[in-house]
Amino acid sequence: MALQSMTGFARREGTSGRWRWAWELRSVNGKGLDLRLRLPPGLERMENDVRRLAAEHFSRGNMQASLSLSAGESRVETVLNQEALSAVLSLRDQLGGIIDPTPLQLDTLLGIRGIVEFRETEDGDEAIAARDKDVVEGLLAALAELRHMRELEGAALSRVLLDHVSTMEALTLTIERDPSRSPKEIAERLAAQVSLLLEASAKLDRERLHVEAALLATRADLREEIDRLKAHVVAARDLLGKGGPVGRKLDFLAQEFNRESNTICSKSNAAAVTAAGIELKVVIDQFREQVQNLE
């Protein structure tokens, strides 16, 4: 399954009968799937279907989906108000001996408010069902286009993240191979420090100092941190290779990378190791920043 970024845009438009429709989708980063939907009046019934289809395509992202709908042509029909016409004709008969009994003309009737009404012809159920079907198919096409765009950006992010992982691996190996980590180097450094302390004060307990030195040597060892960093590198590559919605897992791994690099920097008593640890923290921050864009 391909990796997806959470940013993208898609637009699809088309016609159905006399109707013209257009879908516009936008997506940005989000902790979960949050869809804000704008539908034309009268199409609110489609909301549940739109949300279901969006959830089938995506698991994360703040999304906006808007549908515009307009009639390409207006069809007008006339409606005669029989009751109003009868009332007018009845009134004419009642006033026949008072006013000019000339027969009423059509233009006169049209000028009387309420006799004839003009209204737009409504589509039948079949036409509406066909239009709604076309609109839903347009939504599916827009969702597929948005997914494609997010996958293209996800592929680019994957390459960037793999480069970061390789850099983190190289820095881990640099720390592992640093001469200051050899048992001989650690022993000589601690022995020198113990000698300085003994020379400074004859009252110090030699055996106690050697025990403390041994504890310090144990605490200064970076083997566990290095092994965990190597394991995290393998896990990160595995997740990036597997694809799918792995953004949260990679974000957790970034936190674990950072934890180990902090420990290395705090334990280090060699300038080269500290420098590599600091550089490692910088790369981890870059890795985590890019991970925030993944689904």
TORROVEX-78706 format. One record per residue: residue in three letters; y, x, z of N, C-alpha, C in turn. Coordinates in steps of 0.2 Angstrom, whole numbers, plus 2048, in hexadecimal, padded with zeros to 3 digits. Atoms other than C-alpha are relative to their C-alpha. Layout:
<atoms>
ALAYXZYXZYXZ
...
</atoms>
This chain:
<atoms>
MET7FA804800800800800806804800
ALA7FA7FC8018118077FB8057FF806
LEU7FB8017FB81E80B8088067FC7FD
GLN7FA80480282E800807806802805
SER7F97FF7FC84080480C8027F9802
MET7FD8077FE8497F58148067FE7FD
THR7F98028048587F58087FE7FF7F9
GLY8018028068587ED7F88047FA7FE
PHE7FC8068038607E07EC7FC7FD7FA
ALA8038038058597D47E08047F97FE
ARG7FD8068028607C67D57FC7FD7FA
ARG8038038058577B97CA8037F97FF
GLU7FD80780185E7AA7C17FD7FD7FA
GLY80380480685879D7B48027F9800
THR7FE80780185978C7AE7FA7FB801
SER80680580084E77C7B18037F97FE
GLY7FD80680285376D7A78078017FF
ARG7F87FF80086676B7A9802804805
TRP7FE7FC7FB8667757B88008087FF
ARG8007F980086B7877BA7FF803807
TRP8017FE7F98657917CA800808800
ALA8007F88008677A37D07FE802808
TRP8027FD7F985F7AC7DF803807801
GLU7FE7F97FF8677BB7E77FE802807
LEU8037FE7FA85E7C57F4803807802
ARG7FD7FA7FD8657D37FF7FC802806
SER8047FD7FA85B7DE80C803806803
VAL7FE7FA7FC8617EB8197FB801806
ASN8047FE7FA8597F38288007FB805
GLY8008057FB8537E88367F9802804
LYS8067FF7FB8477E98457FA7FB7FE
GLY80580480383D7DA83E8027FD7FA
LEU7FE80480683E7CD8308057FB802
ASP7FB8057FE84E7C48328037FD7F9
LEU7FE8038068527B88238067FB801
ARG7FA8048008637B08218007FC7F9
LEU8018048068627A28148057FB7FF
ARG7FB80580386F79880A7FD7FC7FA
LEU8028058068697898008057FB7FF
PRO7FB80680187377C7F77FE7FA803
PRO8018077FD87576B7FE7FB7FC7FD
GLY8058038038667617FB7F98037FF
LEU8067FC80185A76F7FA7FD803807
GLU8027FE7F985877280D7F8800801
ARG8078017FF84676C80B7FC8067FE
MET8047FA80284177D803800806805
GLU7FF7FB7FC8467878127F9803803
ASN8077FE7FD83478881A7FC8047FB
ASP8037FC80582D78E8098038067FF
VAL7FD7FA80283A79B8067FE805806
ARG8027FC7FA8377A28187F98037FF
ARG8077FE8018247A28157FF8057FB
LEU8017FB8068257AB804803807802
ALA7FD7FA7FE8317B880B7FC804805
ALA8057FC7FB8257BC81A7FA8027FC
GLU8067FD8048177BE80D8018067FD
HIS7FF7FA8048207CC804803805805
PHE7FD7FB7FC8297D58137FF7FE807
SER8018017F98277D8825806802804
ARG7F97FE7FC8387E082A8058007FB
GLY7F980080484A7E08248047FA802
ASN7FC8057FF8597D68278027FD7F8
MET8008028078597CB8178057FA7FF
GLN7FC8068028667BF80F7FD7FD7F9
ALA80380380685F7B38028057FA7FF
SER7FC80580286B7A77F97FE7FD7F9
LEU80280380786879A7EB8067FC7FE
SER7FB8048038757937E07FD7FB7FB
LEU8038058048727837D68067FC7FD
SER7FB80480387D77B7C97FD7FC7FA
ALA80280480687B76D7BC8038027FA
GLY7FD7FE80787D7737AA8047FB7FC
GLU7FD8068038827627A48017FA804
SER8008067FC8887527AC7FE7FA7FB
ARG8028078038807417A78037FB804
VAL7FC8067FD88B7327AB7FD7FA7FE
GLU8028078018857207AC8057FB803
THR7FB8057FE88F7107AE7FC7FB804
VAL8038057FB88B7047BC8057FA800
LEU7FC8067FF8926F27BB7FF7FC806
ASN8008047FA8966E97CB8007F97FE
GLN8008078028906D87C78037FB805
GLU7FD8057FB8966D07D78088017FF
ALA7F88008018A86D77D48027FD7FA
LEU7FE8038068A86D17C28007F9801
SER8008077FF8A26C07C78067FD804
ALA7FA8027FC8B06BF7D48068007FC
VAL7FA8008058BD6C47C78007FA7FC
LEU8008068048B76B77BB8017F9803
SER7FF8067FC8B66AA7C88077FF802
LEU7F98007FE8C86AE7CD8047FE7FA
ARG7FD8028068CD6AC7BB8007F97FE
ASP8018078018C669B7BA8047FC804
GLN7FC8037FB8CE6967CA8087FF7FE
LEU7F98008028DF69B7C38017FE7F9
GLY7FF8018078DC6957B18067FB7FF
GLY7FA8058028EA6877B2806803803
ILE7FA7FD7FE8F66937BA8028067FC
ILE7FE7FA8048F56A37B07FE7FF7F9
ASP8028008078F26A779E7F9801800
PRO8078008008E06A379B7FD8057FA
THR8037FB8058DE6B178E7FA804802
PRO8067FD7FD8CC6B878F802808802
LEU7FF7FA7FE8CB6C87987FD8057FB
GLN8027FB8048CA6D878E7FC806804
LEU8047FB7FD8BE6E7791805805804
ASP7FC7FB7FC8CC6F37958037FD806
THR7FD8047FA8D36E67A17FB801806
LEU8068007FB8C26E57AA7FF808803
LEU8017F97FE8C16F87AA805803805
GLY7FA7FF7FB8D26F97B37FF7FD806
ILE8018047F98CC6EE7C17FB804804
ARG8047FC7FC8C66F97CF7FA7FD803
GLY8068027FD8B46F77D47FB7FC7FB
ILE8048048058AE6ED7C47FB8057FD
VAL8047FC8038A76FC7BB800807804
GLU8007F97FD8A270D7C37FC8057FC
PHE8037FB80489D71D7BB7FD805805
ARG8037FB7FB8917297C47FB8047FC
GLU8057FB8038867387C07F97FD800
THR8078028008747347BB7FC805804
GLU8047FC7FC86873A7C77F98027FD
ASP8077FE8038587447C27FB7FC803
GLY8068047FD84773B7C47FC805804
ASP8047FC7FC83A7427D07FD8057FC
GLU8037FB80483174B7C28048067FF
ALA7FC7FB8028407547BD802805806
ILE7FE7FC7FA8457597CE7FA805803
ALA8067FC7FE83375F7D27FF8067FB
ALA8017FA80583376A7C2806805801
ARG7FB7FB7FE8447717C77FE804806
ASP8027FD7FA83E7757D87FB8057FF
LYS8067FC80282E77D7D18038077FD
ASP7FD7FA8038397897C6804804805
VAL7FC7FC7FC84478D7D47FC804805
VAL8047FD7FC8367927DF7FD8067FC
GLU8037FA80482E79D7D18068057FF
GLY7FB7FB80183F7A57CF801804807
LEU8007FD7F983F7A97E27FA805800
LEU8057FC80082E7B17E08018067FC
ALA7FE7FA8048357BC7D2805804803
ALA7FA7FC7FD8447C17DC7FD804806
LEU8037FC7FA8397C67EB7FC8067FD
ALA8047FB80382D7D07E08058067FD
GLU7FB7FB80283D7D97D9803804806
LEU7FD7FD7FA8447DC7EA7FA805803
ARG8057FC7FD8337E37F07FF8067FB
HIS8007FA8058327EF7E0806805802
MET7FB7FC7FE8437F57E57FF804806
ARG8027FD7F983E7F87F77FB8057FF
GLU8067FB80182E8017F18038067FD
LEU7FD7FA80383880D7E6804804805
GLU7FC7FC7FB8448127F47FB802805
GLY8057FD7FB8358138007FC8067FD
ALA8047FA80382C81F7F4805806800
ALA7FB7FA7FF83C82A7F4801802807
LEU8007FE7F983D8298077FA804802
SER8067FD7FE82B82E8088008077FE
ARG8007F980282E83E7FF805804805
VAL7FB7FD7FC83D84280A7FD801807
LEU8038007F983383E81A7FA806800
LEU8057FB800824849814803807800
ASP7FD7F9800830858811802801807
HIS7FF7FF7F98368558237FA802804
VAL8067FF7FD8248558297FE8077FF
SER8027F9802821865820804805804
THR7FB7FC7FC83086D8287FE801807
MET8028007F982B8688397F9803801
GLU8077FC80081986F836802807800
ALA7FE7F980082187F831803803806
LEU7FC7FE7FA82C8808407FB801806
THR8058007FB81D87C84B7FC807800
LEU8047F980181388B844804806801
THR7FC7FA7FE822896846800801807
ILE8017FF7F98228928587FA803803
GLU8067FE7FE81089485A7FE8087FF
ARG8017F98028108A5851805805803
ASP7FB7FC7FD81F8AC85B7FD805805
PRO8037FA7FB81A8BD8648017FE807
SER7FF8017F98228B78747FB7FB803
ARG8058057FD8148AA8767F9804801
SER8067FD7FE8068B78777FF801807
PRO8027FF7F87FD8B9888803807802
LYS7FE7FA7FE8018CB888808801801
GLU7F98017FF8148C88858027FD806
ILE7FE8047FA8158BB8927FE804807
ALA8027FC7FA80B8C689F805806801
GLU7FB7FA7FF8178D589C8077FD802
ARG7FA8037FE8268CA89D8007FE808
LEU8008027F98218C38AE7FF805804
ALA8017FA7FC81B8D38B4807804802
ALA7FA7FC7FF82C8DB8B18047FC805
GLN7FC8047FC8348CC8BA7FE801807
VAL8027FF7F98298CE8C9802807803
SER7FE7F97FE82C8E18CA808800802
LEU7F98007FE83F8DD8CA8017FD807
LEU7FF8037F983D8D18D97FD804805
LEU8037FC7FA8328DD8E3805806801
GLU7FC7FA7FF83E8EB8E08077FD804
ALA7FA8037FD84C8DF8E67FF7FF807
SER8018017F98448DB8F67F8801802
ALA8077FE7FE8358E38FF7FC7FA804
LYS8038057FC8328D39097FC7FB7FC
LEU80380580482C8C98FB7F8801800
ASP8088008008198C48FB7FE8027F9
ARG8027FE8078118CD8EC7FB7FB7FE
GLU8058058028028C18EC8037FA7FE
ARG7FD80780280D8B28EC8048017FA
LEU7FC7FF8078188B98DE7FB8007FA
HIS8058008068098BC8D37FD7F97FF
VAL8028078018038AA8D68057FC7FD
GLU7FB8048038148A38D28018027F9
ALA8007FE8078148AE8C27FB7FD7FC
ALA8058038048048A88BD8017F87FE
LEU7FE80780180A8968BF8067FF7FB
LEU7FA80080581A89A8B57FD8017F9
ALA8037FF80780F8A18A77FC7FA7FE
THR8038068028058918A78057FB7FD
ARG7FB8058028148868A68048027FA
ALA7FC7FE80681C8918997FC7FF7F9
ASP80480080680D88F88D8027FA7FC
LEU7FE80580481188487E7FA7FD7FC
ARG8068028047FF8818788007F97FF
GLU8008078017FF86F87C8057FC7FC
GLU7FB80380580F86B8747FF8017F9
ILE8017FE80780B8748657FA7FC7FD
ASP8068048037FA86B8638027F97FF
ARG7FD80780180385A8658048007FA
LEU7FB80080681085F8587FB8007FA
LYS80480080680286384C7FC7F97FF
ALA8038068007F98538508057FA7FD
HIS7FB80580280984984D8028017F8
VAL7FF7FE80780B85283C7FB7FC7FC
VAL8068038037FA84C8378017F8800
ALA7FF8077FF7FE83A83D8057FE7FB
ALA7FB80280480E8398347FE8017F8
ARG80280080780783F8237FB7FA7FF
ASP8048058017F98338258037F97FF
LEU7FC8068018058248288048007FA
LEU7FC8008078108298197FB7FF7FA
GLY80580180680082A80E7FD7F9800
LYS8038068007F981A8148057FA7FE
GLY7FB80480280A8118118007F9804
GLY7FF8067FD80E7FF815805800806
PRO7FB8017FB8197F98247FE805806
VAL8027FB7FB81780982E807803803
GLY7F97FD7FD82A80C833800800807
ARG8008007F98278078457FC806803
LYS8057FB7FE8188138478038077FF
LEU7FD7FA80182282183F806802805
ASP7FA7FF7FC83181E84A7FD802807
PHE8037FD7FA8258208597FE807800
LEU8027F980181E830852806804801
ALA7FA7FC7FF830836851802801807
GLN7FE7FF7F98338338637FB805803
GLU8057FB7FD82383D8678018077FE
PHE7FE7FA80282884B85C806803804
ASN7FA7FE7FC83984B8657FE802807
ARG8027FF7F983084B8767FD807801
GLU8037F980082685B8728058057FE
SER7FB7FB80283586486A804801807
ASN7FC7FF7FA83F86187A7FC804805
THR8047FC7FB8318688857FF8077FE
ILE8007F980382F87787A807804802
CYS7F97FD7FE84287B87C801801807
SER7FF7FF7F884187888F7FC806802
LYS8057FB7FD8328848918028077FD
SER7FF7FA804838891884804805804
ASN7FC7FB7FD83D8A288B8018067FB
ALA7FF7FC80583F8AA87A8057FD7FB
ALA7FA80280484E8A986F7FD7FD7F9
ALA8038028068438A785F7FD7F9800
VAL8038077FF8398988668057FB801
THR7FA8057FE84989086D8037FE7F9
ALA7FD80280685189185C7FC7FC7FB
ALA80480480484288A8537FF7F9803
GLY8008077FC84187C8608067FC7FE
ILE7FA80480185387785D8007FE7F9
GLU80080280785187784A7FB7FB7FF
LEU80580580084186D84D8037F9802
LYS7FC8067FE84C8608568047FD7FB
VAL7FC80280585885F8487FC7FD7FA
VAL80580380584A85C83B7FD7F9802
ILE8028067FE84384F8468057FA800
ASP7FB8058008538468488017FD7F9
GLN7FF8028078558468357FA7FB7FE
PHE80680480184383F8348017F9802
ARG8008077FD8468318408067FC7FD
GLU7FB80480485682C8377FE7FD7FA
GLN80380380684D82A8277FB7FA801
VAL8058047FE83F82182F8037F9801
GLN7FD8077FE84B8138358017FC7F9
ASN80080480684C80E8227FA7FD7FE
LEU80680280383A80B8207FE7F9804
GLU8038067FD8317FA8227FB801805
</atoms>
